[in-house]
Amino acid sequence: MIENLKHIGAQGEKIARAHIERLGWHVLEMNFRCSAGEMDIIAEEPSATGPTLVFLEVKTRRGPGHGSPVEAVDARKLERLHNIAAAYLAHRNQGGEEPASRFDIAEVTPDGHGRYSVLVHHAVSGAL
């Protein structure tokens, strides 16, 4: 059961990555790990005013009857994601001003016919 859930999660991350790359985002890190935990995807989203650093939590469900993936990100999870983002920024420490940043959640849901839908919820917890 646990191995199957890990497989579903890894598949969802691959699907989310392909989706954001099609949108023109540049993936900087996959599965960034630190003492605070793991961030699924760290990417830069281009814009006219400069790139935005996006910390992306990917939530995959086996089907629409298992609840919304966004519901799985509660206040405790958001706090942990903030700590991971802070660790990444310290690790990155490029010595200059960091770009704007935010947290997003990517919902990956199968349609039952071998395809998946991806919905990215922007600025879930505001800027860092």
N, C-alpha and C positions, 0 to 999 in steps of 0.2 A: 504493500500500500504506500509506504513512504517513498520507495523508489519510483513508483508511478507518479506521485505528487511532484517529486523532483524533476522527473521527465517533463511533466506538464508545465512546470515553472520555467525550465530551460527552453522549452519550445516557445512559450509565450515571450520570453526575452528576445529570442531570435526574430520572432514575428514583429515585435515592437521595434527592434533595431532596424529591420528592413523598412518598416513604415516611416520612421522618422528620417531615415536616409533618403527615402523617396521625396520627403518634404524639403530636402536640402540641408538637413542638420548634419553636423560633423561629430561623430562619436569619438570622445576622448578616452573613455574608460568603460569597460564592462566588468561588472562584479568587483568593484573597488572595495577592498576589505581593510578594516582598521580595528582597533580595540573596541570601538563603539558598535561595530556591526558591518553590514554590507550594503552598498548602494548598487542597484541593478545596472543603471546606465547613467553616465555623466556625459553630456553632449553640449555643443554650442549650437544655438539656433541663430542663424544670420538675420539681421534686420538693417534697415537704412541707417539707424543710429549706432550700429555696432552689434557685435554678438552678445547674446544672453547665455550665460552658463545655466544649464538646466540639469537639475538632479531629478532623475526619473525613477520612480518606483513602479515596477511592472506587477500587475495583479492579473492572474489568469484564472478563469473558472472553467470547469468541465462542461458547463452548459448554462443556459439562462435560468434554470431552476435553482441555482446555487447562490443566489443573491448577487448584489452588485459588488464588483471588486473594490470600488471606492469605499464601500462600507467597512472593508477590512483595515483601513488606515484610520486609526483612532488617535487621540491626543498623545498617548504614550508612544505610539509608533512615530508620529510626527516629531516628537522630541528626540527620539533616537536618530531619525533622519537628519535633523538639524545638527546633532553631534557628529554624525558621519560627514556631513557637508563641511563643517568647521575643520575636521581632521583633513579632509581632502584639500581645502584651501591652504592649510598650514603646510601640507605635503607639497603642494604645487608651488607655493611661495615664489612667485616670479619676480618679486621685488618691485612691482609697479602696482598701479591701481587695477583691481580685479574688475572684470565686466559685471554688469547687472546680473543677478541670479535669481532663480526661483525653483520651487518644487512643483513637479507635475506627477500625475498618476496616469499610467497607461492601462486602460482596461482592455484585456484581450479575451474575447469570447468566441467559442466555436459556434458555427451556425448549424451543425449537425450533418453537413454535407461535405466535410473536409476542408471547408474554408473558415476563415476567422475574421471577425470585425475588430478594429482597433479604434478606441476612442481615447484621446489624450485630454485630460482635465488640467488646464493651465492654472498656475499660481494658487495651488491648493492652500498653502500656508503663508503666502506673501513672500516678499523678497527677504534674503538673508541679511 
